[in-house]
Structure formats: structure tokens, C-alpha cells
Amino acid sequence: MDVITRFAPSPTGFLHIGGARTALFNFLFARHHGGRYLLRVEDTDRARSTKTAIDAIHQGLGWLNLAGDGEATYQSTRQQRHTEIAEKLLAQGHAYRCYLTPEELKEMRDEARKIGQPIRSPWRDKAPSQKTPDAPYAVRLKMPLDGTTTIADAVQGTVSINHQQLDDLVMLRSDGTPTYMLAVVVDDYDMGVSHIIRGDDHLNNAFRQQKIIEALGWTQPIYAHIPLIHGSDGAKLSKRHGALGVMEYEAMGFLPEAVNNYLLRLGWAHGDDEIISRTQAIEWFDLGGIGKSPARFDMEKLTALNSHYLNVMDDAAVMALIGDDLTPPLAPMIKTRLKLLVPAIKERAKNTNELREMAEFALSDTPNIDPDAKTLLDAPYLERLARFADDLPADVGDSEATKIWFETWLATHDWKMRDVAPGLRVALTGKKQAPDIILILTVLGSDEVKARIRAICNNRA
């Protein structure tokens, strides 16, 4: 069997973390089997579908390297084909025209809800002769009145539903537009989708969609309904747990490699492996590794993974994260500083935002002093800093040599590190919290250290 999967988001909002995981699972399964992974934008709800949301889907998938193979399919462009299939089912007697008015339908729904029964339109077995030819109607599928439908789900196992629980689903609305139920089935068939991997909130839809497939005599796809993601407390995932748009994670400083790795482990496992590359994921991924229980989103675990990926990232790539989007481009001296700085700060940073904050002092020769840090630069501190600048040799050397000189200098003046380092850190970086003071001195070099200290002292004189 040629394996073809699809990710089919509705562009009524951002690409959220659950949708991104569904896309990842579809991508990996297709790649594992040498198949194709397709993108279909289900934009039939024209009132709620927006260009902004469509763009956000493409941006999020692109950031995660999960863009579909080939051009995306837009469901709204296929209405003629959907209508054609509905008309075919009408002609074959598998569907019927329902002339219920909105008021009649509401009354039927209210009654059906009271007795716990599905809606059965009186037009199911009635000729439409009582209505004028131009009366509006919906097209409904004739569901079986008894028996059961069974699905062999690759994740959930064998699941069944009694037909008495299924109403005669609407395929075409009274305005002629196709419903989600019909459009999905037709599009999956025309795109050759072999495996439908999606959230288990769609499981009930699968029973209804299978009846359309059976009526048309089409081959049944293989279903795999994935348990949803919950918050760390077991409750339904919400924004307070991390149910954010994918690009918000980029803004928070997460790497796409870390997000992909974390999403892979949300509900899927390969032994005890935690750090899994894209290549390994493609090699190992199968539907049997998906659990039946909801996964729990844990921001701390995602952050830990992100720290790992930053730590093992090539120094040149980390430098690119810091400086590639800066205008003007990095000067040679700044690049020299970053080469000294990056190996140390990439081990400490939890995200790219922290990485840039730690590197900020090295990106210019005039650091901005945080208002709350200025309080450290009182007269006694400035006097010590001026002495430090006067005594600092022109070329101290590497970090070890700098450390030895600094410790000797402190001892000579009978000062402790706390008597000088906090103010020195502020003078050189503009912040109270910054990388190790010896690292700062080594990265900036003697001339720049002297210049910054003297600028601070002159401005406060």
C-alpha cells in the first residue's frame, strides 16, 4: 500500500500545539514508510476562516519543518466536487432531500435531546411533492436504522457504535454548501489518503464518515485516533498550561528542534529514549508506539529539552541565532567577542531570549545601564572601579590568567570579590545579572574594559 497521510487544519485561529503534534505524527509516519505527507486547509467555514489564520498555519508548519509535500489543497476550492458526490448519493438512493425549516429542525432537535434519540427527518421516506421545486432543502445521508458500525482503529483498537445513536447527517446545507463531514471524505479519497491520523475527538466523526464511504463503495482508510493533550494537572489543555500558538513558542525562545522532540514524546515512546533527532524519529516512528491515555503537557520538560539543544548546538549556529538579524551586521571585533562568549553562555541559557540577553553586553561598546542597577554605582564603588581601570594591564591574557591577576589585585587592596565585582559587572554590561565576571573581562579585553569603566566614572563625576 502506498502510504499517504494528511494534516487538515481549520484556519479559524492559530496553529496550536495539539495541531502541531498531529502534523508531526502524520509527517513521520509518511516518511517512515517512504510515502507522502499532504497539507489540506479546511477553509469551508468562510465566515470564520481568515487569511491571517491561514498564514499562521503555514508559518508555524514552516518553522517546525512540517510543510506538506507539494502545494496545499484548499477545501473551499472543491465545492463543485463535493456537490457532485452528494448528488450522486441522492441518485443512488443513499441520501434524501430534507425540507425541514429552521424552526421545525430546532423543535425536532429539542425533542430528540429529551428522549436521547438521533434526529430522523420525516422527509427520509417521503416524496418532495408537497413542496414547491424551489423550496430550500438540505441533503442528508440515510443512516442504517439498526445494527452497528465497527472501526479497527490503529490506536484505539476495535471500537463500535450502535446505528441508533447516529442521526441522518447533513451533507449539503440548504444554501448548497457542503458540510465538513462530506468534504473530508471526498477530499481524503481524491487525495489518495491511506491513513487518517488525528485527535480522538474526531472518533465519533469517523463512524459517520465511514457510512458515506460505504455508500460510495470506496476503500476504507486506516484510522489512528490519538488521545488529546492535557495540562500537567490532568485538566483539559488551556493557555495556562501552554496551549499557545506555535509561533509564540518561537517568541519565547524555543528552538524548533526542541519543540519537535517534545511533541514527539507527548503520547509516543521508543523505549526510554528522550533525545530523539528527526532522522531517528523517521526511522523509529510507528503507530504502535502511541499510547491510549492523554499525554500531559509539561513546560519544564520542554524547557529542559530546549536547554539541551542549545547546549549541543554548533557555536557558529549559536552565533547566528544571536547576530544574524541584527542591523548593521556584526563587526569583526563583535564576532571575535562572541566566539569567546558563546561556548559559556550556550550552556547556561534555557532559551534563545536568555542567550541574547547574556550576549547583549558584547554586541556594542555602549551598554545601556538598567535603572535598578545604577544604585550600585555609588561613589565608593566608582573609586574602586577607577582604580581597577588604572591597574588593569594592557594584555592580561586568557581567562585563567585574568582570574589569577584579579585575585592578586583584590588581595593587594584587601578587598573581596563582592567589594568590586557587582559594580564592575554593571559598568561593563549594564545589568546586575550577567555572565561570570572573569568571562566578561576576557571577552571584552583590557582596552574595552578600561573604556567602559572610565565612561561610567566620567559621567558620574
C-alpha positions, 0 to 999 in steps of 0.5 A: 500500500502506498502510504499517504497521510494528511494534516487538515487544519481549520484556519479559524485561529492559530496553529496550536500545539495539539495541531502541531503534534498531529502534523508531526505524527502524520509527517513521520509516519509518511516518511517512515514508510517512504510515502507522502505527507499532504497539507489540506486547509479546511477553509469551508467555514468562510465566515470564520476562516481568515487569511491571517489564520491561514498564514499562521498555519503555514508559518508555524508548519514552516518553522517546525519543518512540517510543510506538506509535500507539494502545494496545499489543497484548499477545501473551499476550492472543491465545492463543485466536487463535493456537490457532485458526490452528494448528488450522486448519493441522492441518485443512488438512493443513499441520501434524501432531500430534507425540507425541514425549516429552521424552526421545525429542525430546532423543535425536532432537535429539542425533542430528540435531546429529551428522549436521547434519540438521533434526529430522523427527518420525516422527509427520509421516506417521503416524496418532495411533492408537497413542496414547491421545486424551489423550496430550500432543502438540505441533503442528508445521508440515510443512516442504517436504522439498526445494527452497528458500525465497527472501526479497527482503529490503529490506536484505539483498537476495535471500537463500535457504535450502535446505528441508533445513536447516529442521526441522518447527517447533513451533507449539503446545507440548504444554501448548497454548501457542503458540510465538513463531514462530506468534504473530508471524505471526498477530499481524503479519497481524491487525495489518495489518503491511506491513513487518517491520523488525528485527535480522538475527538474526531472518533465519533466523526469517523463512524459517520464518515465511514457510512458515506464511504460505504455508500460510495463503495470506496476503500476504507482508510486506516484510522489512528485516533490519538488521545488529546493533550492535557495540562500537567494537572490532568485538566483539559489543555488551556493557555495556562498550561501552554496551549499557545500558538506555535509561533509564540513558542518561537517568541519565547525562545524555543528552538524548533528542534526542541519543540519537535522532540517534545511533541514527539514524546507527548503520547509516543515512546521508543523505549526510554529514549528522550533525545530523539533527532528527526532522522531517528524519529523517521526511522523509529516512528510507528503507530504502535508506539502511541499510547491510549491515555492523554499525554500531559503537557509539561513546560519544564520538560520542554524547557529542559529539552530546549536547554539541551539543544542549545547546549549541543548546538554548533557555536557558529549556529549559536552565533547566528541565532544571536547576530544574524538579524541584527542591523548593521551586521556584526563587526569583526571585533563583535564576532571575535567577542562572541566566539569567546562568549558563546561556548559559556553562555550556550550552556547556561541559557534555557532559551534563545531570549536568555542567550541574547540577553547574556550576549547583549553586553558584547554586541556594542561598546555602549551598554545601556545601564538598567535603572535598578542597577545604577544604585550600585554605582555609588561613589565608593564603588566608582573609586574602586572601579577607577582604580581597577581601570588604572591597574588593569594591564594592557594584555592580561591574557586568557581567562585563567590568567585574568582570574589569577591577576584579579585575585592578586589585585583584590588581595593587594587592596584587601578587598573581596570579590563582592567589594568590586565585582557587582559594580564592575559587572554593571559598568561593563554590561549594564545589568546586575545579572550577567555572565561570570565576571572573569568571562566578561573581562576576557571577552571584552579585553583590557582596552574595552574594559578600561573604556567602559569603566572610565565612561561610567566614572566620567559621567558620574563625576 
